[in-house]
Every structure is written in structure tokens, then in C-alpha cells.
Amino acid sequence: MSPQAATCVSSIGQVSISVKQLPRAIRFYRDALGLRLLSETAEMAFFDCGGMRLMLGSSTLGDATYSSIVYYNTTDIQGTVDLLKSHGVQFDAPPRLVVRMQD
């Protein structure tokens, strides 16, 4: 891999966990683990986990078969997608904004 490719991703920005009972999961992560709840919607909740964002997503969204997703930070998402495609990475969907966060 080229040096350019090694610098296109700077850090992990978010990890997503699919859950079946979102309200119950929110109570667990907030009350039992003590993570700070950043925001929530009817289908998602976001927590601060030591500076990294943890997203809980309702498994009722679509027909997803995954249990977790790792989100990486980059300063140029389209440039990073183009670079990764040039290395043979295939994408199921184009990059898109899911939720606007402060960072």
C-alpha cells in the first residue's frame, strides 16, 4: 500500500452496535456502564466512550445481518473513497451524512 493510502484514515471515529431493544440498551450503556449519552433518535443513540463515539442502532432498520460497524475519520471522504477504490476496495453505497455531530 502506498504511503498516501496509509494516511487517508486518521482514527476510529465511531463504532456502531446493532441492538434489538434500543431503550433497554440505552439504559445499560448509560446507567450500568456510565457512558455519557450524546443524543438519541427513535432508531439510534450516541454515547461518548472515552472520546470515541459509540452508536447503538435499532436492528429493525432494514435487513442488516451485521452486528457492528467501525467508522473511520478522514478529512476528505470523497478523496478517501477514490483512493480506496483505486486499491480495489468495493463500496455498497456512496458516502453519505447519517447524523451531523459537533465533530
Beta strands, then each sheet from edge to edge (+ up, - down):
strand 1: 11-19
strand 2: 36-40
strand 3: 44-49
strand 4: 52-58
strand 5: 68-73
sheet 1: 2+ 3- 4+ 1+ 5-
end
